[in-house]
């Protein structure tokens, strides 16, 4: 009996996006995905599938895992069939979106921000935001979204630069509210109002700041529907940064899986976005960095460190 328990416990555990599956459930889930969706499924959360000859459609399996969470095992096969039909509807709409002439598509183009993935390949239609976030243009349908790649722009006979310019113009017309949630003179500004494309306002942060920011801006992009930033005004950056990061991490933790972006802290200056790590002085350690013997470690680029030197009075 002990040997049997050991064998069961040695099976792979489910990843964080479906951590509620036990080893046996995770094994059954993977087998169903291989049987119904992709034969070479290797346990990843996001898939890219297409109908024969159609455009690729992103599939987030966290939706399926959540749907199966409270269902008896004997119903899983039926739920998988329902999911497959739902995906086919999305794929057919994506196929129709890809065939739209540019004049009909232009009003439905919007930029979006997502996490960088290992499978990403260079494309003129993607823009790196630091080394962890990436911006792309999407064509928005009623039930599906088509990511616009260079091949699609060739079909439209429009340059990638022109598609990006139009998508950003459409974003500016989206509802956008900037809420002041910080103390007077040093506000934390939270951007809301553009739905799942709110984080894309990161691409026009210089417009949203609407004030001189010679020392840059601290930014968190925790989820697709939220963006928050703090204009650096002084050495209180070392306390404001960890507080802003905790705020963003809390928002991310309560988002749906497909909404989650980064729980990290970024610094924006002169149009460049850089990932930084500031020590949490209240906790006495740096988040994700440092040791008990070096609790005040800062991880940042030379540009950020130079900005700190410019902020620090000579006597310090």
N, C-alpha and C positions, 0 to 999 in steps of 0.2 A: 504493500500500500504506500509506503514511504517513497519507493522508487517511482510509483505512478504519479504521486503528487509532484515530485521533482520534475518529471517529464512535462507535466502540464504547466508548471511555473516557468519552464524554460522557453515557452513559446513567445514570439515577439509581442510586445505590448503596443497598444494603439498610440498614435501620435497625439499631440496636444489638442488638435482641432476636433478630435472625437475620442477624448480620453476616457469617456464613460464606458466604452466598449471593453469588456474583458477579453483576454487572449483568444478564447474560443469565438466570441462574436466578431472580433477583428478579423480572424481568419475567414469566417463565413462571408463577411462584408467584402473582403478583397476578392474572394472567389466569385461572388456575384458580379462585381464590377468587371472582372476579367471576362466573365461569360457574356454579359449583356452590353458592356460599353467598350472596353479596350482590352484586347487579349494580353498585352504586355504591361498591364497595370503594376506599378511598383510602390504603391502606398502613398503617393503624393495627394495633396488636397486639391490642386487645380489641374484640370485637363483641358486640352484643346482638341475638339472633334469637328468633323464636317460631314455633311452629306456628300455623296459622290459628285465631284466636280464643283462643290460649293465652297464658300469661305469658311475658315475656321471659326468656331464658336467656343468661347471659354466656358467651362463647366466647373463650378465650385462644389465639390462633393460634401462640403460641410452641411449643405442644405439636405442632401440625401441622408447623411448620418444622423442629423437632427430629427428627420422624419421617422427614421427607424428606431430612434432611441427608446420610445415607450411602447413600441409595438411588439407583440409576441413573434418569436422567430418564424413561426409558420406563415406569417403574413408578409415576410420580407420579400419574397419573390413577387407577390402582387404589387407591393409598393415600388419595387424596382421597375416593373412594367409601366406603372403610372409615371414614374420619373422619366423613363425612356420616351414615352409619348410626349411629355412636357418638353423634353429637350428637342425632339423632332420639330415641334411647333416653333420653337425658338430658332432652330437651324433654318427652317423654311423662310421665316421672316428675315433672317440675316442674309439669306440668298437673295431675297427680293431687295433688301437694302443695298447690297453690293451692285445690283443691276440698275439702280436709280441713276438717271442722268444728273450731272453736277448741279444744274440749276434747281432741281427738286431736292437735292441732298443738302445744299449749302445752309439752309436754315436750321438743320438738325445736327450740326457739327458742334461739339463741345470738347474742350480739353479735360483730361482726367489724370489723377495721380494714383500711382500704385507702387507697391514694393518691387524692387529689382528681384528677378528670378534667375536661377542658374541657366534656364533655357533661353534667356534673352539673347538676341543677336543684333548687331548694329543695324540700324535702319534710320533713314533720313527723317522719318516721321516720329522718332522718339527723342526726348530731351532728358538728359541726366540731371537730376537735382541732388548734388552731392554724390556719394557712392552707394546710397541705400534706397533712394526714391527715384522714380522715373515718371515722366509726363508723356502722355500720348493723346491723340485725337480720336474721339469716338463719334460714330454716327448713331444717333439715338432713335430707336423704333418704339413701338407701343409695348412690346414684350421682350425685345432683345436689343443687344448693343453690338455694333460691328466696330472693331478696332481698325482704324484706317492706316494701312501700311503704304509703302512706296508703290507697290503694285497697283493699289486702288487709285492712287493719284495719276498713274499712267493711264489707267482706264478712263479717267475723267479728262485726261490731257490738261492737267493743272499742276503747277509746281508745288512741292511740299511746303515751301515758304508761303505761298498764297493760301493753302489750306490752313496752315497754322495761324496766319493773320486773320482769316475769317473766323476760325474757332475762338480765338481770343476776343474778337469783336462781339461774337455771340455771348461769350462769358460775361463781358461787361454789361450786357443787357439783362443778365439774370438777376433775380432778387438777391440783394447782398446787404446784410446788416452787420455793422461793427459795434459790439457792445463793450462798454468800458466796465471792467470788473475789478479794477485795482484801485489803490489809494491815489488821492489827488496828486498830480504831478508825475506819477510813475505808473500809468495804468497798464493792466493786462487787458489786451483787446482781443475779443473773441469774435470770429467771423462766422456768421450763420446765414442761412436763407437760400442757398443754391442747391439744396438737396445733396445728392451723391457727388456733385461736382464742386462742392464748397472748397475742398482742399486744393483744387486747381487754382484758386485765387493766389496761391503761393507764387504763381507765375507773374502776378502783377502786384507784388507786395509793395513795390515803391509807390504805387498809386494809393494803396490802402493806408500806408503810414501817414501820408499827407502832412508831413512835418520834417524838418531837417533831422537826419539820423547819422551824424558823422562817425559814430562809434558802432553803427550797425543795429541789428535787431535780433533778439532771441526768438526762436520759433519752435512750436511743436505742431506736428501734423498727425494727430493720433488716429483719425478716422476720416473716411471720405467726406462726411457731411460736417466736419468741424475743422477750424484752423484757429490757432491762438498765437499771439506774439506780444513781445514786450520790447519797447525801444530802450536801448542801453543809454543811460544818462550818467552813470557813475560807478564807483566800485561796489555799489549794492548789487551789481551784476552777479557776484559770487553767491549771494543768497537768493536773488530773484530767479536765477537759472534753475537750481534744484526744485524750487517751489513750482515753477512753471512746468518742469518735467513731471513732477508728481501729479499735477493737475491733468496734464495730457495723458499720462499712463492710466489714471482713473477713468477717463473718458473712453480710452481704448478698451479697457477691461470690460466695459458694459456695452460694447458695440457688438453687432452681429458679426460672425466670422468674415463675411465678404466685405464688411465696412472697415475692418481694422487695417491701419497703416503702421506707423512707427511709434514706439514708446520712447524714442530717443530725443535728445535736445540738439537743436541746430542753431547756427549763427549765420545770419544773412547780412551781407555787406557788398556794396558795389555790384549788385546783381548776381553774386555768387553765394551758394548755400554750402555750408560745411558742418559736418557732424562734430560735436564737441562733447567732452565729459567734464562736468564741474563737480567737485566734491560736495557732498551733503554735510555741511558743517554741523548741523543739528544732530545727525545720526553718527557723525564722527568717521564716516568712511565714504569713499567715492563709489557711486553706483556703477557696478560693472568694472571697476578698476581699483588698483591700489591694494594695499595690505594693511593689517592693523598697525604695522610699524610706520606706514606712510599714508595716513588717512587723508591728507590734503592734496593728493596728486591731481593735476589738471592734464587732461589729454586734449590737445587742440593743435591746429596748424600754426605755423609761424605768423600768419596774418593776424590770427586772434590774439596770440601772445603779445604781438607788437601793439595791438589795440589796448590791451591791459596795461602795458607800460606807459602808454600815452595818457591813460586814465589816472595812473597812480601819482599822487603828489611827490615831489622830489624827496621830502623828508621820510617817505615810506620806502 
